Amino acid sequence: AEGGGFIPLKIGINNDISAFLAEHPETELTMDEWLCAVSCITSRRVYLQRTAVAGVPRYGLDGHPKGQVSESEAQSAGRRLVTLEQKLLRMQAQQENISGQ
């Protein structure tokens, strides 16, 4: 992705991954491993920032656009981003308190 980080994934990409894994067992990736990875990806600040904008493209496994972020999806990502940033600020304050003692 431009500027590094992750691009918005298409809705239903887990189904695509499941089908891909069934067709390509040599990948040695389990669905549980994928779900763990995608959870980490979609919780990152840069991913939330990119999905907090309605109309930006979502991408499929082939790297091509497969739909767009809807207004409600963008709002949801924006709320998650605010929550994440508040959590990071609390953690930073706790670290500063520990360092200052």
A tleap script that builds the chain and sets N, CA, C and O, in Angstrom:
source leaprc.protein.ff14SB
mol = sequence {
  NALA GLU GLY GLY GLY PHE ILE PRO LEU LYS
  ILE GLY ILE ASN ASN ASP ILE SER ALA PHE
  LEU ALA GLU HIE PRO GLU THR GLU LEU THR
  MET ASP GLU TRP LEU CYS ALA VAL SER CYS
  ILE THR SER ARG ARG VAL TYR LEU GLN ARG
  THR ALA VAL ALA GLY VAL PRO ARG TYR GLY
  LEU ASP GLY HIE PRO LYS GLY GLN VAL SER
  GLU SER GLU ALA GLN SER ALA GLY ARG ARG
  LEU VAL THR LEU GLU GLN LYS LEU LEU ARG
  MET GLN ALA GLN GLN GLU ASN ILE SER GLY
  CGLN
}
set mol.1.N position { 0.841 -1.185 0.000 }
set mol.1.CA position { 0.000 0.000 0.000 }
set mol.1.C position { 0.882 1.243 0.000 }
set mol.1.O position { 1.993 1.242 0.530 }
set mol.2.N position { 0.364 2.284 -0.598 }
set mol.2.CA position { 1.077 3.550 -0.612 }
set mol.2.C position { 1.329 4.009 0.810 }
set mol.2.O position { 0.408 4.011 1.626 }
set mol.3.N position { 2.542 4.394 1.123 }
set mol.3.CA position { 2.854 4.859 2.458 }
set mol.3.C position { 3.011 3.734 3.461 }
set mol.3.O position { 3.114 3.999 4.658 }
set mol.4.N position { 3.033 2.486 3.015 }
set mol.4.CA position { 3.180 1.355 3.921 }
set mol.4.C position { 1.878 1.003 4.610 }
set mol.4.O position { 0.878 1.710 4.483 }
set mol.5.N position { 1.903 -0.066 5.319 }
set mol.5.CA position { 0.710 -0.475 6.054 }
set mol.5.C position { -0.211 -1.351 5.236 }
set mol.5.O position { 0.204 -1.963 4.252 }
set mol.6.N position { -1.436 -1.406 5.642 }
set mol.6.CA position { -2.407 -2.318 5.062 }
set mol.6.C position { -3.526 -1.573 4.349 }
set mol.6.O position { -3.883 -0.457 4.724 }
set mol.7.N position { -4.071 -2.204 3.319 }
set mol.7.CA position { -5.175 -1.634 2.552 }
set mol.7.C position { -6.483 -2.268 3.008 }
set mol.7.O position { -6.479 -3.396 3.502 }
set mol.8.N position { -7.599 -1.567 2.852 }
set mol.8.CA position { -8.890 -2.137 3.246 }
set mol.8.C position { -9.181 -3.432 2.474 }
set mol.8.O position { -9.072 -3.487 1.249 }
set mol.9.N position { -9.546 -4.445 3.216 }
set mol.9.CA position { -9.863 -5.740 2.623 }
set mol.9.C position { -11.323 -5.798 2.220 }
set mol.9.O position { -12.184 -5.182 2.849 }
set mol.10.N position { -11.587 -6.552 1.157 }
set mol.10.CA position { -12.964 -6.680 0.679 }
set mol.10.C position { -13.821 -7.387 1.721 }
set mol.10.O position { -13.332 -8.214 2.492 }
set mol.11.N position { -15.087 -7.055 1.733 }
set mol.11.CA position { -16.040 -7.748 2.586 }
set mol.11.C position { -16.146 -9.187 2.071 }
set mol.11.O position { -16.314 -9.409 0.872 }
set mol.12.N position { -16.048 -10.146 2.965 }
set mol.12.CA position { -16.132 -11.551 2.580 }
set mol.12.C position { -14.795 -12.182 2.234 }
set mol.12.O position { -14.754 -13.296 1.711 }
set mol.13.N position { -13.695 -11.481 2.519 }
set mol.13.CA position { -12.383 -12.033 2.160 }
set mol.13.C position { -12.093 -13.323 2.922 }
set mol.13.O position { -11.339 -14.165 2.433 }
set mol.14.N position { -12.675 -13.495 4.105 }
set mol.14.CA position { -12.459 -14.743 4.840 }
set mol.14.C position { -12.973 -15.940 4.051 }
set mol.14.O position { -12.366 -17.011 4.086 }
set mol.15.N position { -14.086 -15.773 3.338 }
set mol.15.CA position { -14.597 -16.856 2.491 }
set mol.15.C position { -13.620 -17.156 1.361 }
set mol.15.O position { -13.396 -18.316 1.016 }
set mol.16.N position { -13.042 -16.108 0.789 }
set mol.16.CA position { -12.061 -16.283 -0.284 }
set mol.16.C position { -10.822 -17.015 0.238 }
set mol.16.O position { -10.286 -17.902 -0.425 }
set mol.17.N position { -10.381 -16.631 1.425 }
set mol.17.CA position { -9.214 -17.278 2.036 }
set mol.17.C position { -9.513 -18.749 2.300 }
set mol.17.O position { -8.685 -19.616 2.020 }
set mol.18.N position { -10.688 -19.026 2.836 }
set mol.18.CA position { -11.075 -20.409 3.117 }
set mol.18.C position { -11.035 -21.255 1.846 }
set mol.18.O position { -10.511 -22.369 1.854 }
set mol.19.N position { -11.584 -20.728 0.764 }
set mol.19.CA position { -11.569 -21.449 -0.513 }
set mol.19.C position { -10.139 -21.623 -1.020 }
set mol.19.O position { -9.773 -22.691 -1.509 }
set mol.20.N position { -9.336 -20.572 -0.901 }
set mol.20.CA position { -7.941 -20.647 -1.342 }
set mol.20.C position { -7.179 -21.709 -0.561 }
set mol.20.O position { -6.438 -22.501 -1.144 }
set mol.21.N position { -7.360 -21.727 0.755 }
set mol.21.CA position { -6.658 -22.705 1.588 }
set mol.21.C position { -7.084 -24.129 1.252 }
set mol.21.O position { -6.262 -25.046 1.261 }
set mol.22.N position { -8.367 -24.314 0.956 }
set mol.22.CA position { -8.852 -25.644 0.577 }
set mol.22.C position { -8.224 -26.098 -0.745 }
set mol.22.O position { -7.921 -27.278 -0.922 }
set mol.23.N position { -8.034 -25.164 -1.660 }
set mol.23.CA position { -7.449 -25.484 -2.969 }
set mol.23.C position { -5.926 -25.594 -2.929 }
set mol.23.O position { -5.323 -26.215 -3.804 }
set mol.24.N position { -5.303 -24.989 -1.909 }
set mol.24.CA position { -3.838 -24.942 -1.832 }
set mol.24.C position { -3.346 -25.348 -0.444 }
set mol.24.O position { -2.824 -24.512 0.294 }
set mol.25.N position { -3.508 -26.626 -0.081 }
set mol.25.CA position { -3.076 -27.059 1.257 }
set mol.25.C position { -1.568 -26.922 1.465 }
set mol.25.O position { -1.099 -26.910 2.603 }
set mol.26.N position { -0.814 -26.818 0.382 }
set mol.26.CA position { 0.638 -26.675 0.499 }
set mol.26.C position { 1.036 -25.358 1.167 }
set mol.26.O position { 2.186 -25.199 1.575 }
set mol.27.N position { 0.108 -24.423 1.280 }
set mol.27.CA position { 0.424 -23.160 1.950 }
set mol.27.C position { 0.698 -23.365 3.432 }
set mol.27.O position { 1.394 -22.565 4.058 }
set mol.28.N position { 0.148 -24.443 3.995 }
set mol.28.CA position { 0.330 -24.784 5.409 }
set mol.28.C position { -0.142 -23.675 6.347 }
set mol.28.O position { 0.359 -23.547 7.464 }
set mol.29.N position { -1.089 -22.890 5.899 }
set mol.29.CA position { -1.720 -21.870 6.734 }
set mol.29.C position { -3.096 -22.387 7.121 }
set mol.29.O position { -3.856 -22.844 6.267 }
set mol.30.N position { -3.415 -22.317 8.400 }
set mol.30.CA position { -4.742 -22.746 8.828 }
set mol.30.C position { -5.684 -21.550 8.840 }
set mol.30.O position { -5.250 -20.398 8.864 }
set mol.31.N position { -6.959 -21.839 8.824 }
set mol.31.CA position { -7.947 -20.756 8.892 }
set mol.31.C position { -7.819 -20.014 10.216 }
set mol.31.O position { -7.963 -18.792 10.256 }
set mol.32.N position { -7.549 -20.737 11.300 }
set mol.32.CA position { -7.357 -20.078 12.600 }
set mol.32.C position { -6.177 -19.111 12.560 }
set mol.32.O position { -6.252 -18.015 13.116 }
set mol.33.N position { -5.092 -19.512 11.904 }
set mol.33.CA position { -3.932 -18.620 11.784 }
set mol.33.C position { -4.296 -17.381 10.971 }
set mol.33.O position { -3.907 -16.266 11.319 }
set mol.34.N position { -5.045 -17.583 9.883 }
set mol.34.CA position { -5.485 -16.448 9.069 }
set mol.34.C position { -6.352 -15.510 9.896 }
set mol.34.O position { -6.150 -14.296 9.873 }
set mol.35.N position { -7.318 -16.064 10.627 }
set mol.35.CA position { -8.227 -15.224 11.413 }
set mol.35.C position { -7.466 -14.425 12.466 }
set mol.35.O position { -7.796 -13.271 12.741 }
set mol.36.N position { -6.455 -15.042 13.047 }
set mol.36.CA position { -5.617 -14.323 14.018 }
set mol.36.C position { -4.874 -13.177 13.321 }
set mol.36.O position { -4.826 -12.057 13.828 }
set mol.37.N position { -4.301 -13.473 12.162 }
set mol.37.CA position { -3.552 -12.450 11.418 }
set mol.37.C position { -4.454 -11.306 10.979 }
set mol.37.O position { -4.098 -10.138 11.140 }
set mol.38.N position { -5.618 -11.631 10.427 }
set mol.38.CA position { -6.504 -10.576 9.927 }
set mol.38.C position { -7.045 -9.737 11.084 }
set mol.38.O position { -7.310 -8.546 10.916 }
set mol.39.N position { -7.209 -10.346 12.241 }
set mol.39.CA position { -7.633 -9.581 13.416 }
set mol.39.C position { -6.563 -8.555 13.794 }
set mol.39.O position { -6.874 -7.412 14.129 }
set mol.40.N position { -5.311 -8.976 13.734 }
set mol.40.CA position { -4.210 -8.042 14.020 }
set mol.40.C position { -4.159 -6.925 12.984 }
set mol.40.O position { -3.961 -5.759 13.324 }
set mol.41.N position { -4.337 -7.289 11.729 }
set mol.41.CA position { -4.283 -6.309 10.639 }
set mol.41.C position { -5.383 -5.263 10.793 }
set mol.41.O position { -5.122 -4.061 10.730 }
set mol.42.N position { -6.612 -5.730 10.995 }
set mol.42.CA position { -7.756 -4.815 11.002 }
set mol.42.C position { -7.874 -4.016 12.295 }
set mol.42.O position { -8.727 -3.136 12.409 }
set mol.43.N position { -7.018 -4.322 13.270 }
set mol.43.CA position { -7.006 -3.555 14.516 }
set mol.43.C position { -5.913 -2.492 14.537 }
set mol.43.O position { -5.834 -1.697 15.473 }
set mol.44.N position { -5.084 -2.479 13.522 }
set mol.44.CA position { -3.976 -1.516 13.478 }
set mol.44.C position { -4.483 -0.111 13.153 }
set mol.44.O position { -5.470 0.068 12.440 }
set mol.45.N position { -3.783 0.864 13.693 }
set mol.45.CA position { -4.162 2.264 13.490 }
set mol.45.C position { -4.226 2.623 12.007 }
set mol.45.O position { -5.198 3.230 11.556 }
set mol.46.N position { -3.198 2.252 11.251 }
set mol.46.CA position { -3.161 2.635 9.834 }
set mol.46.C position { -4.320 1.994 9.070 }
set mol.46.O position { -4.882 2.619 8.171 }
set mol.47.N position { -4.683 0.763 9.412 }
set mol.47.CA position { -5.812 0.112 8.737 }
set mol.47.C position { -7.104 0.853 9.069 }
set mol.47.O position { -7.915 1.117 8.182 }
set mol.48.N position { -7.296 1.187 10.332 }
set mol.48.CA position { -8.507 1.911 10.734 }
set mol.48.C position { -8.561 3.292 10.093 }
set mol.48.O position { -9.631 3.743 9.683 }
set mol.49.N position { -7.415 3.967 10.004 }
set mol.49.CA position { -7.386 5.278 9.350 }
set mol.49.C position { -7.821 5.167 7.894 }
set mol.49.O position { -8.560 6.014 7.392 }
set mol.50.N position { -7.365 4.133 7.230 }
set mol.50.CA position { -7.704 3.966 5.811 }
set mol.50.C position { -9.149 3.551 5.603 }
set mol.50.O position { -9.750 3.900 4.586 }
set mol.51.N position { -9.716 2.813 6.545 }
set mol.51.CA position { -11.107 2.381 6.388 }
set mol.51.C position { -12.084 3.374 6.998 }
set mol.51.O position { -13.295 3.171 6.926 }
set mol.52.N position { -11.577 4.443 7.594 }
set mol.52.CA position { -12.447 5.468 8.176 }
set mol.52.C position { -12.869 6.499 7.134 }
set mol.52.O position { -13.439 7.534 7.478 }
set mol.53.N position { -12.591 6.220 5.865 }
set mol.53.CA position { -12.931 7.132 4.774 }
set mol.53.C position { -13.882 6.416 3.818 }
set mol.53.O position { -13.499 5.461 3.142 }
set mol.54.N position { -15.122 6.890 3.773 }
set mol.54.CA position { -16.110 6.282 2.874 }
set mol.54.C position { -15.678 6.454 1.423 }
set mol.54.O position { -15.159 7.501 1.035 }
set mol.55.N position { -15.899 5.418 0.636 }
set mol.55.CA position { -15.617 5.481 -0.789 }
set mol.55.C position { -14.255 4.964 -1.206 }
set mol.55.O position { -14.018 4.748 -2.395 }
set mol.56.N position { -13.339 4.757 -0.240 }
set mol.56.CA position { -12.039 4.213 -0.637 }
set mol.56.C position { -12.217 2.752 -1.036 }
set mol.56.O position { -13.088 2.064 -0.504 }
set mol.57.N position { -11.399 2.277 -1.966 }
set mol.57.CA position { -11.561 0.897 -2.428 }
set mol.57.C position { -11.156 -0.132 -1.381 }
set mol.57.O position { -10.268 0.090 -0.558 }
set mol.58.N position { -11.841 -1.258 -1.449 }
set mol.58.CA position { -11.460 -2.453 -0.700 }
set mol.58.C position { -10.840 -3.403 -1.719 }
set mol.58.O position { -11.199 -3.377 -2.897 }
set mol.59.N position { -9.914 -4.236 -1.267 }
set mol.59.CA position { -9.176 -5.086 -2.199 }
set mol.59.C position { -9.341 -6.563 -1.876 }
set mol.59.O position { -9.451 -6.964 -0.718 }
set mol.60.N position { -9.355 -7.358 -2.945 }
set mol.60.CA position { -9.448 -8.804 -2.820 }
set mol.60.C position { -8.074 -9.444 -2.832 }
set mol.60.O position { -7.050 -8.760 -2.850 }
set mol.61.N position { -8.070 -10.770 -2.823 }
set mol.61.CA position { -6.815 -11.518 -2.813 }
set mol.61.C position { -5.953 -11.246 -4.036 }
set mol.61.O position { -4.728 -11.348 -3.975 }
set mol.62.N position { -6.588 -10.904 -5.134 }
set mol.62.CA position { -5.840 -10.653 -6.368 }
set mol.62.C position { -5.237 -9.250 -6.423 }
set mol.62.O position { -4.563 -8.897 -7.391 }
set mol.63.N position { -5.483 -8.451 -5.378 }
set mol.63.CA position { -4.933 -7.100 -5.340 }
set mol.63.C position { -5.732 -6.070 -6.104 }
set mol.63.O position { -5.326 -4.912 -6.199 }
set mol.64.N position { -6.865 -6.477 -6.651 }
set mol.64.CA position { -7.717 -5.558 -7.406 }
set mol.64.C position { -8.872 -5.064 -6.539 }
set mol.64.O position { -9.315 -5.767 -5.631 }
set mol.65.N position { -9.358 -3.856 -6.816 }
set mol.65.CA position { -10.493 -3.321 -6.049 }
set mol.65.C position { -11.709 -4.244 -6.134 }
set mol.65.O position { -12.058 -4.750 -7.200 }
set mol.66.N position { -12.334 -4.444 -4.989 }
set mol.66.CA position { -13.539 -5.286 -4.886 }
set mol.66.C position { -14.531 -4.583 -3.966 }
set mol.66.O position { -14.792 -5.047 -2.856 }
set mol.67.N position { -15.073 -3.483 -4.422 }
set mol.67.CA position { -16.021 -2.727 -3.614 }
set mol.67.C position { -15.357 -1.540 -2.950 }
set mol.67.O position { -14.174 -1.265 -3.151 }
set mol.68.N position { -16.155 -0.840 -2.150 }
set mol.68.CA position { -15.684 0.363 -1.468 }
set mol.68.C position { -16.131 0.337 -0.014 }
set mol.68.O position { -17.072 -0.365 0.357 }
set mol.69.N position { -15.430 1.122 0.799 }
set mol.69.CA position { -15.825 1.297 2.193 }
set mol.69.C position { -17.110 2.119 2.209 }
set mol.69.O position { -17.162 3.207 1.636 }
set mol.70.N position { -18.141 1.601 2.861 }
set mol.70.CA position { -19.415 2.319 2.943 }
set mol.70.C position { -19.343 3.397 4.022 }
set mol.70.O position { -18.409 3.434 4.823 }
set mol.71.N position { -20.336 4.262 4.024 }
set mol.71.CA position { -20.401 5.323 5.038 }
set mol.71.C position { -20.473 4.719 6.443 }
set mol.71.O position { -19.770 5.169 7.347 }
set mol.72.N position { -21.309 3.712 6.626 }
set mol.72.CA position { -21.443 3.118 7.966 }
set mol.72.C position { -20.166 2.384 8.376 }
set mol.72.O position { -19.793 2.405 9.549 }
set mol.73.N position { -19.491 1.737 7.421 }
set mol.73.CA position { -18.216 1.081 7.732 }
set mol.73.C position { -17.162 2.111 8.111 }
set mol.73.O position { -16.371 1.884 9.027 }
set mol.74.N position { -17.147 3.238 7.413 }
set mol.74.CA position { -16.197 4.310 7.719 }
set mol.74.C position { -16.459 4.874 9.114 }
set mol.74.O position { -15.520 5.133 9.866 }
set mol.75.N position { -17.720 5.061 9.456 }
set mol.75.CA position { -18.060 5.567 10.786 }
set mol.75.C position { -17.636 4.578 11.866 }
set mol.75.O position { -17.113 4.976 12.906 }
set mol.76.N position { -17.861 3.299 11.620 }
set mol.76.CA position { -17.461 2.268 12.574 }
set mol.76.C position { -15.946 2.261 12.761 }
set mol.76.O position { -15.459 2.178 13.888 }
set mol.77.N position { -15.206 2.347 11.665 }
set mol.77.CA position { -13.746 2.396 11.750 }
set mol.77.C position { -13.294 3.646 12.500 }
set mol.77.O position { -12.339 3.594 13.274 }
set mol.78.N position { -13.969 4.757 12.275 }
set mol.78.CA position { -13.640 5.992 12.988 }
set mol.78.C position { -13.831 5.848 14.486 }
set mol.78.O position { -13.004 6.317 15.269 }
set mol.79.N position { -14.915 5.203 14.889 }
set mol.79.CA position { -15.151 4.969 16.325 }
set mol.79.C position { -14.084 4.048 16.912 }
set mol.79.O position { -13.586 4.287 18.012 }
set mol.80.N position { -13.740 2.999 16.176 }
set mol.80.CA position { -12.696 2.080 16.645 }
set mol.80.C position { -11.352 2.796 16.754 }
set mol.80.O position { -10.570 2.524 17.664 }
set mol.81.N position { -11.091 3.704 15.830 }
set mol.81.CA position { -9.845 4.466 15.841 }
set mol.81.C position { -9.772 5.368 17.066 }
set mol.81.O position { -8.731 5.447 17.718 }
set mol.82.N position { -10.863 6.044 17.382 }
set mol.82.CA position { -10.903 6.897 18.576 }
set mol.82.C position { -10.645 6.060 19.824 }
set mol.82.O position { -9.862 6.456 20.688 }
set mol.83.N position { -11.297 4.912 19.921 }
set mol.83.CA position { -11.109 4.019 21.070 }
set mol.83.C position { -9.655 3.570 21.174 }
set mol.83.O position { -9.082 3.563 22.263 }
set mol.84.N position { -9.062 3.196 20.048 }
set mol.84.CA position { -7.665 2.765 20.037 }
set mol.84.C position { -6.742 3.894 20.467 }
set mol.84.O position { -5.832 3.677 21.267 }
set mol.85.N position { -6.962 5.088 19.951 }
set mol.85.CA position { -6.098 6.215 20.297 }
set mol.85.C position { -6.226 6.586 21.771 }
set mol.85.O position { -5.238 6.961 22.403 }
set mol.86.N position { -7.436 6.483 22.325 }
set mol.86.CA position { -7.616 6.734 23.758 }
set mol.86.C position { -6.857 5.697 24.579 }
set mol.86.O position { -6.225 6.030 25.582 }
set mol.87.N position { -6.922 4.451 24.152 }
set mol.87.CA position { -6.205 3.379 24.845 }
set mol.87.C position { -4.700 3.622 24.793 }
set mol.87.O position { -4.007 3.451 25.797 }
set mol.88.N position { -4.196 4.018 23.635 }
set mol.88.CA position { -2.767 4.286 23.499 }
set mol.88.C position { -2.328 5.456 24.377 }
set mol.88.O position { -1.243 5.425 24.957 }
set mol.89.N position { -3.167 6.481 24.475 }
set mol.89.CA position { -2.846 7.620 25.349 }
set mol.89.C position { -2.804 7.197 26.813 }
set mol.89.O position { -1.925 7.626 27.560 }
set mol.90.N position { -3.755 6.353 27.227 }
set mol.90.CA position { -3.752 5.847 28.610 }
set mol.90.C position { -2.491 5.030 28.886 }
set mol.90.O position { -1.876 5.164 29.944 }
set mol.91.N position { -2.116 4.193 27.942 }
set mol.91.CA position { -0.913 3.377 28.116 }
set mol.91.C position { 0.333 4.252 28.197 }
set mol.91.O position { 1.235 3.986 28.991 }
set mol.92.N position { 0.378 5.296 27.373 }
set mol.92.CA position { 1.516 6.211 27.394 }
set mol.92.C position { 1.586 6.932 28.741 }
set mol.92.O position { 2.668 7.089 29.306 }
set mol.93.N position { 0.448 7.364 29.248 }
set mol.93.CA position { 0.415 8.050 30.542 }
set mol.93.C position { 0.872 7.114 31.657 }
set mol.93.O position { 1.598 7.529 32.561 }
set mol.94.N position { 0.454 5.865 31.595 }
set mol.94.CA position { 0.877 4.892 32.603 }
set mol.94.C position { 2.388 4.683 32.546 }
set mol.94.O position { 3.042 4.596 33.585 }
set mol.95.N position { 2.940 4.602 31.344 }
set mol.95.CA position { 4.384 4.442 31.188 }
set mol.95.C position { 5.127 5.643 31.762 }
set mol.95.O position { 6.158 5.493 32.418 }
set mol.96.N position { 4.594 6.836 31.508 }
set mol.96.CA position { 5.233 8.044 32.029 }
set mol.96.C position { 5.176 8.071 33.546 }
set mol.96.O position { 6.129 8.501 34.196 }
set mol.97.N position { 4.060 7.612 34.122 }
set mol.97.CA position { 3.945 7.546 35.579 }
set mol.97.C position { 4.945 6.563 36.158 }
set mol.97.O position { 5.557 6.834 37.191 }
set mol.98.N position { 5.115 5.429 35.506 }
set mol.98.CA position { 6.069 4.424 35.977 }
set mol.98.C position { 7.493 4.954 35.862 }
set mol.98.O position { 8.303 4.768 36.771 }
set mol.99.N position { 7.799 5.606 34.756 }
set mol.99.CA position { 9.144 6.143 34.533 }
set mol.99.C position { 9.464 7.276 35.493 }
set mol.99.O position { 10.621 7.458 35.872 }
set mol.100.N position { 8.457 8.039 35.890 }
set mol.100.CA position { 8.654 9.193 36.760 }
set mol.100.C position { 8.736 8.850 38.234 }
set mol.100.O position { 9.033 9.718 39.055 }
set mol.101.N position { 8.482 7.614 38.578 }
set mol.101.CA position { 8.502 7.229 40.003 }
set mol.101.C position { 9.888 6.922 40.484 }
set mol.101.O position { 10.076 6.584 41.653 }
savepdb mol mol.pdb
quit
